[in-house]
Amino acid sequence: MFYRPLIDDHGLPHDPFKSCVIPRPIGWISTLSKDGIPNLAPYSQFTNATFNPPYVLFSANQTIDEQRKDTVVNIEATGVFVWNMATYALRDAVNASSEQYPPGTDEFAAAGLEKKKATLSDTPMVKASPVQFECRYYTTLRLPGNAPMGSVDIVIGRVEAIHIADEVIDKNGMLDVPRIQPIARCGYYQYTTVKDVFEMKPPATIEQGLEGRVGKAKL
């Protein structure tokens, strides 16, 4: 098939675009409003941008009433946010926190989640999540789109601190991904989880060429 988005009728029950870019990590972002109200929401358009220094980004479409998401407003007001890894064990809480609650709602409480305070700020984190990134706000790129939800804020933050639960690091000092079972977004109402991993070493001929693949071992 061939179609041009927003021009041609693709002829399917649902637009397949978001189902082709898969799987996508969940940007489970926690923030604190300038008035001190906790906020937690999952974003399915999330990734790391680079590693030296580490940056992450996520995209937040505006709401059905054409308002910017509380997450974005909070980050721009306070300058900080936390990414919490979403896992299969926490899937119901992730889903519950996706509800569009009225401003001022504590999604941690709504999803039945226990908080723990970040180290570098007062931002709450998901205590049960095995990995958290404490991030410093860098910038927002706003892309225009069609009403009501098309316009999007792409928020970029620098990772300033990383929390990893000891029990999810294997005997080789690597993240035990199959044990964690992080969940990822597919399309429609579908998700997937990582249960199996395999290795493929790139054909780099110099050590520096591998640095970006495995991460820098020392400062």
N, CA and C atoms as a LAMMPS dump frame, in Angstrom:
ITEM: TIMESTEP
0
ITEM: NUMBER OF ATOMS
657
ITEM: BOX BOUNDS ff ff ff
-5.0000000000000000e+02 5.0000000000000000e+02
-5.0000000000000000e+02 5.0000000000000000e+02
-5.0000000000000000e+02 5.0000000000000000e+02
ITEM: ATOMS id mol type element x y z
1 1 1 N 0.845 -1.191 0
2 1 2 C 0 0 0
3 1 3 C 0.88 1.241 0
4 2 1 N 0.279 2.353 -0.357
5 2 2 C 0.963 3.646 -0.351
6 2 3 C -0.07 4.709 -0.028
7 3 1 N 0.281 5.62 0.87
8 3 2 C -0.607 6.744 1.135
9 3 3 C 0.201 7.921 1.677
10 4 1 N -0.326 9.108 1.517
11 4 2 C 0.286 10.322 2.038
12 4 3 C -0.515 10.768 3.26
13 5 1 N 0.122 10.812 4.434
14 5 2 C -0.608 11.174 5.658
15 5 3 C -1.337 12.503 5.531
16 6 1 N -2.584 12.506 5.976
17 6 2 C -3.471 13.666 5.98
18 6 3 C -3.882 14.12 4.581
19 7 1 N -3.478 13.352 3.575
20 7 2 C -3.871 13.668 2.195
21 7 3 C -4.7 12.528 1.609
22 8 1 N -4.179 11.31 1.717
23 8 2 C -4.843 10.142 1.146
24 8 3 C -5.569 9.342 2.221
25 9 1 N -6.606 8.643 1.814
26 9 2 C -7.286 7.695 2.689
27 9 3 C -6.512 6.383 2.647
28 10 1 N -5.961 5.959 3.798
29 10 2 C -5.175 4.716 3.806
30 10 3 C -6.053 3.477 3.717
31 11 1 N -7.344 3.617 3.931
32 11 2 C -8.262 2.507 3.75
33 11 3 C -8.284 1.492 4.863
34 12 1 N -7.585 1.762 5.969
35 12 2 C -7.544 0.838 7.107
36 12 3 C -8.412 1.371 8.242
37 13 1 N -8.814 0.511 9.17
38 13 2 C -9.644 0.97 10.289
39 13 3 C -8.946 2.006 11.161
40 14 1 N -7.599 1.935 11.251
41 14 2 C -6.824 2.855 12.075
42 14 3 C -5.572 3.269 11.308
43 15 1 N -5.109 4.48 11.567
44 15 2 C -3.886 4.973 10.932
45 15 3 C -2.703 4.127 11.406
46 16 1 N -1.929 3.507 10.49
47 16 2 C -0.856 2.603 10.885
48 16 3 C 0.454 3.288 11.268
49 17 1 N 0.537 4.625 11.139
50 17 2 C 1.819 5.305 11.323
51 17 3 C 2.488 4.95 12.648
52 18 1 N 1.793 5.164 13.765
53 18 2 C 2.407 4.936 15.068
54 18 3 C 2.677 3.465 15.327
55 19 1 N 2.033 2.594 14.575
56 19 2 C 2.26 1.164 14.733
57 19 3 C 3.461 0.676 13.934
58 20 1 N 4.023 1.547 13.112
59 20 2 C 5.204 1.179 12.33
60 20 3 C 6.497 1.553 13.056
61 21 1 N 6.453 2.584 13.871
62 21 2 C 7.645 3.021 14.612
63 21 3 C 7.595 2.344 15.981
64 22 1 N 8.097 1.122 16.038
65 22 2 C 7.944 0.292 17.242
66 22 3 C 9.194 -0.554 17.484
67 23 1 N 9.361 -1.015 18.728
68 23 2 C 8.658 -0.575 19.935
69 23 3 C 9.249 0.726 20.449
70 24 1 N 8.457 1.491 21.178
71 24 2 C 8.913 2.777 21.696
72 24 3 C 8.969 2.724 23.222
73 25 1 N 10.102 3.098 23.833
74 25 2 C 10.181 3.121 25.295
75 25 3 C 9.134 4.063 25.881
76 26 1 N 8.758 3.8 27.108
77 26 2 C 7.775 4.63 27.79
78 26 3 C 8.496 5.734 28.573
79 27 1 N 8.144 6.964 28.278
80 27 2 C 8.677 8.074 29.056
81 27 3 C 7.761 8.341 30.239
82 28 1 N 7.99 7.605 31.324
83 28 2 C 7.146 7.754 32.53
84 28 3 C 7.747 8.903 33.33
85 29 1 N 7.203 10.088 33.162
86 29 2 C 7.822 11.314 33.642
87 29 3 C 7.125 11.825 34.901
88 30 1 N 7.923 12.042 35.947
89 30 2 C 7.388 12.629 37.173
90 30 3 C 7.929 14.039 37.349
91 31 1 N 7.051 14.914 37.828
92 31 2 C 7.392 16.315 38.026
93 31 3 C 6.728 16.819 39.299
94 32 1 N 7.081 18.033 39.651
95 32 2 C 6.459 18.733 40.771
96 32 3 C 6.066 20.11 40.255
97 33 1 N 4.823 20.514 40.505
98 33 2 C 4.397 21.838 40.063
99 33 3 C 5.062 22.909 40.914
100 34 1 N 4.994 24.149 40.454
101 34 2 C 5.59 25.239 41.234
102 34 3 C 4.887 25.416 42.568
103 35 1 N 3.667 24.846 42.689
104 35 2 C 2.931 24.89 43.952
105 35 3 C 3.162 23.639 44.796
106 36 1 N 4.05 22.744 44.317
107 36 2 C 4.405 21.564 45.097
108 36 3 C 3.491 20.37 44.934
109 37 1 N 2.742 20.313 43.842
110 37 2 C 1.829 19.188 43.604
111 37 3 C 2.508 18.167 42.698
112 38 1 N 2.614 16.896 43.131
113 38 2 C 3.253 15.862 42.31
114 38 3 C 2.442 15.552 41.059
115 39 1 N 3.153 15.186 39.989
116 39 2 C 2.506 14.805 38.74
117 39 3 C 3.272 13.637 38.143
118 40 1 N 2.547 12.715 37.534
119 40 2 C 3.16 11.545 36.911
120 40 3 C 2.364 11.177 35.668
121 41 1 N 3.054 11.003 34.532
122 41 2 C 2.358 10.666 33.288
123 41 3 C 3.289 9.907 32.348
124 42 1 N 2.743 8.922 31.598
125 42 2 C 3.55 8.19 30.621
126 42 3 C 3.45 8.806 29.221
127 43 1 N 4.576 8.848 28.531
128 43 2 C 4.634 9.353 27.162
129 43 3 C 5.297 8.295 26.291
130 44 1 N 4.62 7.922 25.204
131 44 2 C 5.113 6.814 24.382
132 44 3 C 6.066 7.266 23.295
133 45 1 N 6.372 8.551 23.257
134 45 2 C 7.348 9.07 22.304
135 45 3 C 8.513 9.612 23.112
136 46 1 N 9.431 8.704 23.465
137 46 2 C 10.525 8.983 24.394
138 46 3 C 11.782 8.261 23.919
139 47 1 N 12.949 8.897 24.111
140 47 2 C 14.202 8.234 23.767
141 47 3 C 15.367 8.992 24.382
142 48 1 N 16.565 8.385 24.31
143 48 2 C 17.776 9.124 24.644
144 48 3 C 18.236 9.854 23.386
145 49 1 N 18.86 11.018 23.572
146 49 2 C 19.303 11.818 22.433
147 49 3 C 20.788 11.645 22.164
148 50 1 N 21.587 11.521 23.22
149 50 2 C 23.021 11.288 23.117
150 50 3 C 23.512 10.792 24.465
151 51 1 N 24.835 10.494 24.554
152 51 2 C 25.326 9.842 25.772
153 51 3 C 26.478 10.557 26.456
154 52 1 N 27.106 11.529 25.801
155 52 2 C 28.297 12.136 26.392
156 52 3 C 28.275 13.655 26.223
157 53 1 N 27.56 14.385 27.097
158 53 2 C 26.819 13.918 28.275
159 53 3 C 25.447 13.359 27.876
160 54 1 N 24.811 12.613 28.783
161 54 2 C 23.53 11.997 28.428
162 54 3 C 22.362 12.98 28.429
163 55 1 N 21.587 12.925 27.363
164 55 2 C 20.35 13.696 27.248
165 55 3 C 19.213 12.743 26.888
166 56 1 N 18.011 13.069 27.348
167 56 2 C 16.809 12.342 26.935
168 56 3 C 15.789 13.353 26.429
169 57 1 N 14.812 12.852 25.679
170 57 2 C 13.736 13.722 25.209
171 57 3 C 12.429 12.955 25.148
172 58 1 N 11.353 13.685 25.278
173 58 2 C 10.028 13.084 25.088
174 58 3 C 9.118 14.11 24.431
175 59 1 N 8.076 13.595 23.767
176 59 2 C 7.12 14.45 23.063
177 59 3 C 5.777 14.389 23.768
178 60 1 N 5.214 15.558 24.055
179 60 2 C 3.927 15.638 24.737
180 60 3 C 2.93 16.377 23.865
181 61 1 N 2.011 15.647 23.273
182 61 2 C 0.947 16.288 22.498
183 61 3 C 0.05 17.1 23.422
184 62 1 N -0.546 18.166 22.901
185 62 2 C -1.443 18.945 23.738
186 62 3 C -2.718 18.15 24.012
187 63 1 N -3.517 18.608 24.966
188 63 2 C -4.695 17.884 25.408
189 63 3 C -5.845 18.038 24.414
190 64 1 N -6.917 17.308 24.649
191 64 2 C -8.072 17.36 23.756
192 64 3 C -8.747 18.725 23.787
193 65 1 N -8.492 19.522 24.843
194 65 2 C -9.006 20.892 24.866
195 65 3 C -7.912 21.906 24.518
196 66 1 N -6.887 21.403 23.807
197 66 2 C -5.841 22.234 23.217
198 66 3 C -4.991 22.985 24.25
199 67 1 N -4.729 22.314 25.371
200 67 2 C -3.867 22.869 26.406
201 67 3 C -2.553 22.078 26.467
202 68 1 N -1.486 22.734 26.895
203 68 2 C -0.215 22.045 27.076
204 68 3 C -0.316 21.131 28.288
205 69 1 N 0.385 20.011 28.244
206 69 2 C 0.32 19.039 29.326
207 69 3 C 0.932 19.613 30.615
208 70 1 N 0.379 19.193 31.745
209 70 2 C 0.893 19.629 33.041
210 70 3 C 2.375 19.293 33.19
211 71 1 N 2.781 18.162 32.633
212 71 2 C 4.181 17.751 32.713
213 71 3 C 5.091 18.828 32.139
214 72 1 N 4.753 19.327 30.957
215 72 2 C 5.57 20.343 30.294
216 72 3 C 5.561 21.645 31.082
217 73 1 N 4.395 22.055 31.537
218 73 2 C 4.272 23.283 32.321
219 73 3 C 5.128 23.195 33.576
220 74 1 N 5.074 22.046 34.261
221 74 2 C 5.843 21.862 35.49
222 74 3 C 7.344 21.913 35.227
223 75 1 N 7.785 21.251 34.164
224 75 2 C 9.215 21.202 33.857
225 75 3 C 9.752 22.586 33.537
226 76 1 N 9.014 23.327 32.747
227 76 2 C 9.474 24.664 32.393
228 76 3 C 9.475 25.601 33.595
229 77 1 N 8.584 25.349 34.565
230 77 2 C 8.505 26.195 35.754
231 77 3 C 9.588 25.863 36.779
232 78 1 N 9.939 24.572 36.9
233 78 2 C 10.87 24.154 37.951
234 78 3 C 12.264 23.827 37.439
235 79 1 N 12.371 23.495 36.135
236 79 2 C 13.674 23.188 35.554
237 79 3 C 14.167 21.775 35.778
238 80 1 N 13.326 20.896 36.291
239 80 2 C 13.759 19.513 36.566
240 80 3 C 12.625 18.535 36.288
241 81 1 N 12.996 17.28 36.045
242 81 2 C 12.028 16.193 35.939
243 81 3 C 12.748 14.868 36.147
244 82 1 N 11.981 13.799 36.326
245 82 2 C 12.542 12.461 36.51
246 82 3 C 11.892 11.506 35.521
247 83 1 N 12.718 10.683 34.884
248 83 2 C 12.199 9.563 34.099
249 83 3 C 12.255 8.319 34.953
250 84 1 N 11.138 7.589 35.005
251 84 2 C 11.025 6.338 35.752
252 84 3 C 10.806 5.197 34.77
253 85 1 N 11.605 4.144 34.857
254 85 2 C 11.437 3.029 33.919
255 85 3 C 10.114 2.31 34.18
256 86 1 N 9.347 2.122 33.121
257 86 2 C 8.078 1.411 33.208
258 86 3 C 8.317 -0.075 32.942
259 87 1 N 7.844 -0.921 33.819
260 87 2 C 8.065 -2.365 33.709
261 87 3 C 6.73 -3.109 33.631
262 88 1 N 6.828 -4.376 33.268
263 88 2 C 5.62 -5.193 33.173
264 88 3 C 4.908 -5.284 34.523
265 89 1 N 5.676 -5.367 35.599
266 89 2 C 5.086 -5.454 36.929
267 89 3 C 4.315 -4.185 37.292
268 90 1 N 4.687 -3.065 36.679
269 90 2 C 4.056 -1.781 36.983
270 90 3 C 3.077 -1.333 35.901
271 91 1 N 2.731 -2.232 34.99
272 91 2 C 1.936 -1.864 33.819
273 91 3 C 0.583 -1.254 34.192
274 92 1 N -0.083 -1.776 35.21
275 92 2 C -1.398 -1.248 35.573
276 92 3 C -1.279 0.179 36.118
277 93 1 N -0.215 0.442 36.87
278 93 2 C 0.002 1.79 37.397
279 93 3 C 0.359 2.754 36.271
280 94 1 N 1.149 2.282 35.305
281 94 2 C 1.476 3.114 34.145
282 94 3 C 0.191 3.504 33.421
283 95 1 N -0.67 2.544 33.212
284 95 2 C -1.93 2.795 32.506
285 95 3 C -2.82 3.746 33.296
286 96 1 N -2.886 3.549 34.612
287 96 2 C -3.722 4.409 35.455
288 96 3 C -3.228 5.853 35.431
289 97 1 N -1.918 6.031 35.365
290 97 2 C -1.362 7.387 35.385
291 97 3 C -1.515 8.106 34.045
292 98 1 N -1.982 7.391 33.023
293 98 2 C -2.193 8.013 31.71
294 98 3 C -3.514 8.758 31.627
295 99 1 N -4.368 8.592 32.619
296 99 2 C -5.653 9.288 32.642
297 99 3 C -5.424 10.799 32.652
298 100 1 N -6.221 11.527 31.899
299 100 2 C -6.105 12.984 31.879
300 100 3 C -6.903 13.554 33.053
301 101 1 N -6.237 13.613 34.194
302 101 2 C -6.867 14.142 35.4
303 101 3 C -6.872 15.674 35.366
304 102 1 N -7.735 16.292 36.165
305 102 2 C -7.718 17.759 36.261
306 102 3 C -6.393 18.241 36.85
307 103 1 N -5.953 19.436 36.484
308 103 2 C -4.734 19.991 37.073
309 103 3 C -4.818 19.976 38.602
310 104 1 N -3.719 19.655 39.245
311 104 2 C -3.696 19.587 40.706
312 104 3 C -3.891 18.193 41.252
313 105 1 N -4.106 17.196 40.367
314 105 2 C -4.275 15.811 40.803
315 105 3 C -2.915 15.159 41.016
316 106 1 N -2.781 14.414 42.09
317 106 2 C -1.571 13.637 42.361
318 106 3 C -1.745 12.261 41.725
319 107 1 N -1.128 12.04 40.57
320 107 2 C -1.278 10.762 39.861
321 107 3 C -0.611 9.597 40.592
322 108 1 N 0.368 9.879 41.436
323 108 2 C 0.944 8.816 42.262
324 108 3 C -0.141 8.188 43.133
325 109 1 N -0.901 9.046 43.785
326 109 2 C -1.981 8.561 44.653
327 109 3 C -3.064 7.877 43.828
328 110 1 N -3.409 8.464 42.684
329 110 2 C -4.459 7.891 41.842
330 110 3 C -4.085 6.499 41.341
331 111 1 N -2.785 6.28 41.099
332 111 2 C -2.311 4.989 40.591
333 111 3 C -1.872 4.051 41.704
334 112 1 N -1.968 4.485 42.95
335 112 2 C -1.59 3.637 44.08
336 112 3 C -0.099 3.401 44.189
337 113 1 N 0.705 4.423 43.866
338 113 2 C 2.156 4.281 43.853
339 113 3 C 2.804 5.005 45.031
340 114 1 N 3.816 4.376 45.59
341 114 2 C 4.596 4.997 46.655
342 114 3 C 5.691 5.863 46.033
343 115 1 N 5.915 7.015 46.631
344 115 2 C 6.928 7.938 46.143
345 115 3 C 8.236 7.766 46.906
346 116 1 N 9.315 8.216 46.263
347 116 2 C 10.555 8.482 46.985
348 116 3 C 11.139 9.763 46.4
349 117 1 N 11.797 10.541 47.239
350 117 2 C 12.298 11.847 46.827
351 117 3 C 13.569 11.688 46.012
352 118 1 N 13.675 12.483 44.973
353 118 2 C 14.905 12.506 44.195
354 118 3 C 16.049 13.043 45.056
355 119 1 N 17.269 12.815 44.602
356 119 2 C 18.443 13.239 45.359
357 119 3 C 18.805 14.696 45.104
358 120 1 N 18.677 15.137 43.857
359 120 2 C 19.127 16.477 43.484
360 120 3 C 18.024 17.528 43.512
361 121 1 N 16.789 17.111 43.724
362 121 2 C 15.671 18.043 43.76
363 121 3 C 14.566 17.437 44.62
364 122 1 N 13.462 18.169 44.734
365 122 2 C 12.313 17.666 45.501
366 122 3 C 11.361 16.845 44.642
367 123 1 N 11.712 16.593 43.407
368 123 2 C 10.839 15.855 42.495
369 123 3 C 10.574 14.448 43.024
370 124 1 N 9.323 14.003 43.064
371 124 2 C 9.035 12.63 43.486
372 124 3 C 9.359 11.633 42.387
373 125 1 N 9.779 10.435 42.794
374 125 2 C 10.071 9.353 41.859
375 125 3 C 9.201 8.146 42.219
376 126 1 N 9.029 7.243 41.265
377 126 2 C 8.284 6.01 41.507
378 126 3 C 9.202 5.05 42.255
379 127 1 N 8.906 4.796 43.511
380 127 2 C 9.784 3.985 44.345
381 127 3 C 9.956 2.575 43.783
382 128 1 N 8.906 1.996 43.222
383 128 2 C 8.957 0.611 42.741
384 128 3 C 9.661 0.463 41.398
385 129 1 N 9.938 1.565 40.725
386 129 2 C 10.627 1.48 39.443
387 129 3 C 12.098 1.137 39.669
388 130 1 N 12.677 0.232 38.874
389 130 2 C 14.062 -0.178 39.106
390 130 3 C 15.109 0.808 38.618
391 131 1 N 14.724 1.764 37.757
392 131 2 C 15.68 2.74 37.213
393 131 3 C 15.01 4.108 37.139
394 132 1 N 15.74 5.135 37.592
395 132 2 C 15.25 6.503 37.466
396 132 3 C 16.389 7.409 36.993
397 133 1 N 16.039 8.359 36.139
398 133 2 C 16.976 9.396 35.701
399 133 3 C 16.504 10.735 36.267
400 134 1 N 17.37 11.417 37.003
401 134 2 C 17.081 12.781 37.421
402 134 3 C 17.602 13.717 36.327
403 135 1 N 16.724 14.548 35.787
404 135 2 C 17.062 15.351 34.611
405 135 3 C 16.916 16.843 34.868
406 136 1 N 17.827 17.593 34.268
407 136 2 C 17.779 19.051 34.275
408 136 3 C 17.215 19.518 32.94
409 137 1 N 16.185 20.334 32.983
410 137 2 C 15.542 20.834 31.768
411 137 3 C 16.533 21.604 30.899
412 138 1 N 16.524 21.309 29.603
413 138 2 C 17.395 22.012 28.669
414 138 3 C 16.6 22.943 27.753
415 139 1 N 15.634 22.394 27.02
416 139 2 C 14.856 23.232 26.108
417 139 3 C 13.578 22.526 25.686
418 140 1 N 12.689 23.292 25.075
419 140 2 C 11.452 22.767 24.488
420 140 3 C 11.386 23.186 23.027
421 141 1 N 11.102 22.232 22.178
422 141 2 C 10.857 22.499 20.756
423 141 3 C 9.378 22.23 20.493
424 142 1 N 8.662 23.235 20.087
425 142 2 C 7.229 23.07 19.843
426 142 3 C 6.965 22.936 18.351
427 143 1 N 6.328 21.819 17.979
428 143 2 C 5.972 21.569 16.591
429 143 3 C 4.485 21.833 16.401
430 144 1 N 4.11 22.647 15.424
431 144 2 C 2.691 22.924 15.196
432 144 3 C 2.005 21.719 14.571
433 145 1 N 0.737 21.559 14.891
434 145 2 C -0.038 20.462 14.325
435 145 3 C -1.504 20.812 14.28
436 146 1 N -2.286 19.863 13.832
437 146 2 C -3.719 20.089 13.687
438 146 3 C -4.432 19.956 15.024
439 147 1 N -5.433 20.784 15.228
440 147 2 C -6.235 20.738 16.446
441 147 3 C -7.061 19.442 16.473
442 148 1 N -7.401 18.942 17.664
443 148 2 C -7.041 19.555 18.937
444 148 3 C -5.7 19.085 19.525
445 149 1 N -5.191 17.917 19.097
446 149 2 C -4.056 17.318 19.796
447 149 3 C -2.763 17.311 19
448 150 1 N -2.774 17.835 17.789
449 150 2 C -1.631 17.678 16.903
450 150 3 C -0.372 18.408 17.323
451 151 1 N -0.512 19.594 17.905
452 151 2 C 0.678 20.34 18.32
453 151 3 C 1.377 19.59 19.452
454 152 1 N 2.72 19.635 19.434
455 152 2 C 3.478 18.819 20.379
456 152 3 C 4.657 19.602 20.931
457 153 1 N 4.939 19.387 22.219
458 153 2 C 6.125 19.935 22.868
459 153 3 C 7.16 18.828 22.993
460 154 1 N 8.312 19.012 22.363
461 154 2 C 9.426 18.083 22.514
462 154 3 C 10.339 18.637 23.595
463 155 1 N 10.391 17.969 24.72
464 155 2 C 11.14 18.428 25.88
465 155 3 C 12.457 17.658 25.967
466 156 1 N 13.562 18.392 26.078
467 156 2 C 14.886 17.785 26.174
468 156 3 C 15.485 18.098 27.539
469 157 1 N 16.055 17.088 28.165
470 157 2 C 16.683 17.282 29.466
471 157 3 C 18.01 16.558 29.548
472 158 1 N 18.93 17.116 30.321
473 158 2 C 20.222 16.471 30.556
474 158 3 C 20.117 15.591 31.793
475 159 1 N 20.587 14.366 31.686
476 159 2 C 20.544 13.427 32.801
477 159 3 C 21.684 13.756 33.758
478 160 1 N 21.325 14.143 34.989
479 160 2 C 22.32 14.545 35.97
480 160 3 C 22.574 13.487 37.033
481 161 1 N 21.665 12.545 37.19
482 161 2 C 21.848 11.474 38.176
483 161 3 C 21.028 10.261 37.759
484 162 1 N 21.553 9.08 38.032
485 162 2 C 20.901 7.83 37.653
486 162 3 C 20.798 6.926 38.875
487 163 1 N 19.603 6.393 39.108
488 163 2 C 19.366 5.425 40.179
489 163 3 C 19.091 4.07 39.545
490 164 1 N 19.786 3.034 39.981
491 164 2 C 19.536 1.67 39.5
492 164 3 C 19.474 0.737 40.713
493 165 1 N 18.413 -0.029 40.815
494 165 2 C 18.282 -0.985 41.914
495 165 3 C 19.345 -2.075 41.777
496 166 1 N 20.016 -2.393 42.875
497 166 2 C 21.105 -3.366 42.847
498 166 3 C 20.678 -4.713 42.272
499 167 1 N 19.442 -5.107 42.553
500 167 2 C 18.993 -6.448 42.167
501 167 3 C 18.788 -6.604 40.658
502 168 1 N 18.818 -5.52 39.908
503 168 2 C 18.645 -5.649 38.455
504 168 3 C 19.976 -5.517 37.711
505 169 1 N 21.091 -5.569 38.427
506 169 2 C 22.411 -5.608 37.813
507 169 3 C 22.929 -7.034 37.91
508 170 1 N 23.29 -7.644 36.769
509 170 2 C 23.681 -9.057 36.775
510 170 3 C 25.138 -9.242 37.203
511 171 1 N 25.603 -10.493 37.215
512 171 2 C 26.945 -10.818 37.712
513 171 3 C 28.052 -10.231 36.844
514 172 1 N 27.711 -9.836 35.617
515 172 2 C 28.691 -9.213 34.728
516 172 3 C 28.682 -7.686 34.818
517 173 1 N 27.886 -7.161 35.757
518 173 2 C 27.816 -5.719 35.924
519 173 3 C 26.981 -5.022 34.874
520 174 1 N 26.089 -5.755 34.227
521 174 2 C 25.224 -5.193 33.197
522 174 3 C 23.779 -5.198 33.666
523 175 1 N 22.986 -4.309 33.082
524 175 2 C 21.566 -4.269 33.411
525 175 3 C 20.912 -5.579 32.96
526 176 1 N 20.198 -6.237 33.868
527 176 2 C 19.537 -7.511 33.574
528 176 3 C 18.163 -7.219 32.96
529 177 1 N 18.16 -6.934 31.679
530 177 2 C 16.945 -6.484 31.005
531 177 3 C 15.818 -7.523 31.042
532 178 1 N 16.092 -8.823 30.76
533 178 2 C 15.004 -9.794 30.834
534 178 3 C 14.367 -9.885 32.218
535 179 1 N 15.15 -9.645 33.259
536 179 2 C 14.592 -9.667 34.61
537 179 3 C 13.71 -8.444 34.852
538 180 1 N 14.141 -7.302 34.358
539 180 2 C 13.37 -6.074 34.551
540 180 3 C 12.052 -6.122 33.779
541 181 1 N 12.093 -6.641 32.558
542 181 2 C 10.943 -6.671 31.652
543 181 3 C 10.353 -5.271 31.429
544 182 1 N 11.158 -4.351 30.894
545 182 2 C 10.596 -3.035 30.566
546 182 3 C 9.522 -3.174 29.498
547 183 1 N 8.509 -2.339 29.592
548 183 2 C 7.444 -2.378 28.599
549 183 3 C 7.667 -1.269 27.571
550 184 1 N 7.128 -1.475 26.391
551 184 2 C 7.276 -0.514 25.303
552 184 3 C 5.958 -0.427 24.55
553 185 1 N 5.747 0.708 23.928
554 185 2 C 4.504 0.973 23.209
555 185 3 C 4.621 0.492 21.773
556 186 1 N 3.586 -0.168 21.315
557 186 2 C 3.483 -0.511 19.895
558 186 3 C 2.484 0.475 19.296
559 187 1 N 1.404 -0.002 18.74
560 187 2 C 0.373 0.896 18.226
561 187 3 C -0.96 0.488 18.794
562 188 1 N -2.004 1.213 18.366
563 188 2 C -3.355 0.893 18.817
564 188 3 C -3.373 0.892 20.348
565 189 1 N -3.865 -0.19 20.97
566 189 2 C -3.786 -0.332 22.43
567 189 3 C -2.747 -1.385 22.807
568 190 1 N -1.8 -1.608 21.942
569 190 2 C -0.853 -2.709 22.122
570 190 3 C 0.467 -2.25 22.735
571 191 1 N 0.992 -3.086 23.611
572 191 2 C 2.302 -2.901 24.219
573 191 3 C 3.088 -4.2 24.06
574 192 1 N 4.36 -4.125 24.348
575 192 2 C 5.179 -5.332 24.369
576 192 3 C 6.144 -5.216 25.533
577 193 1 N 6.84 -6.302 25.833
578 193 2 C 7.817 -6.29 26.908
579 193 3 C 9.078 -7.004 26.456
580 194 1 N 10.219 -6.589 26.979
581 194 2 C 11.492 -7.205 26.62
582 194 3 C 11.736 -8.396 27.539
583 195 1 N 11.749 -9.587 26.946
584 195 2 C 12.029 -10.809 27.711
585 195 3 C 13.291 -11.508 27.231
586 196 1 N 13.673 -11.254 25.993
587 196 2 C 14.853 -11.897 25.411
588 196 3 C 15.748 -10.837 24.775
589 197 1 N 17.051 -11.048 24.904
590 197 2 C 18.013 -10.154 24.256
591 197 3 C 19.051 -10.991 23.518
592 198 1 N 19.685 -10.4 22.507
593 198 2 C 20.781 -11.08 21.804
594 198 3 C 21.828 -10.04 21.453
595 199 1 N 23.05 -10.468 21.232
596 199 2 C 24.145 -9.558 20.954
597 199 3 C 24.534 -9.581 19.485
598 200 1 N 24.888 -8.408 18.974
599 200 2 C 25.52 -8.27 17.664
600 200 3 C 26.581 -7.192 17.799
601 201 1 N 27.847 -7.575 17.73
602 201 2 C 28.917 -6.589 17.834
603 201 3 C 29.147 -5.949 16.468
604 202 1 N 29.255 -4.618 16.442
605 202 2 C 29.433 -3.927 15.157
606 202 3 C 30.82 -4.167 14.591
607 203 1 N 30.989 -4.008 13.285
608 203 2 C 32.283 -4.26 12.652
609 203 3 C 33.243 -3.081 12.774
610 204 1 N 33.303 -2.453 13.957
611 204 2 C 34.219 -1.343 14.181
612 204 3 C 35.642 -1.88 14.338
613 205 1 N 36.6 -1.171 13.807
614 205 2 C 37.995 -1.636 13.865
615 205 3 C 38.813 -0.886 14.898
616 206 1 N 38.247 0.161 15.494
617 206 2 C 38.969 0.872 16.542
618 206 3 C 38.085 0.95 17.785
619 207 1 N 38.74 0.959 18.942
620 207 2 C 38.006 0.91 20.198
621 207 3 C 37.044 2.076 20.359
622 208 1 N 37.463 3.271 19.893
623 208 2 C 36.604 4.433 20.044
624 208 3 C 35.282 4.274 19.299
625 209 1 N 35.302 3.481 18.246
626 209 2 C 34.083 3.283 17.481
627 209 3 C 33.027 2.497 18.227
628 210 1 N 33.436 1.789 19.273
629 210 2 C 32.494 0.99 20.049
630 210 3 C 31.966 1.73 21.261
631 211 1 N 32.59 2.87 21.579
632 211 2 C 32.239 3.576 22.802
633 211 3 C 30.761 3.93 22.878
634 212 1 N 30.197 4.377 21.765
635 212 2 C 28.809 4.775 21.768
636 212 3 C 27.837 3.607 21.888
637 213 1 N 28.291 2.41 21.567
638 213 2 C 27.413 1.233 21.642
639 213 3 C 27.258 0.717 23.071
640 214 1 N 28.381 0.632 23.783
641 214 2 C 28.352 -0.015 25.098
642 214 3 C 28.4 0.971 26.249
643 215 1 N 28.682 2.229 25.983
644 215 2 C 28.798 3.204 27.055
645 215 3 C 30.228 3.305 27.547
646 216 1 N 30.596 4.481 27.949
647 216 2 C 31.961 4.713 28.41
648 216 3 C 32.139 4.092 29.788
649 217 1 N 33.174 3.269 29.946
650 217 2 C 33.369 2.529 31.18
651 217 3 C 33.909 3.399 32.311
652 218 1 N 34.751 4.393 31.989
653 218 2 C 35.377 5.213 33.013
654 218 3 C 35.239 6.682 32.657
655 219 1 N 35.387 7.532 33.694
656 219 2 C 35.327 8.975 33.483
657 219 3 C 36.556 9.445 32.716
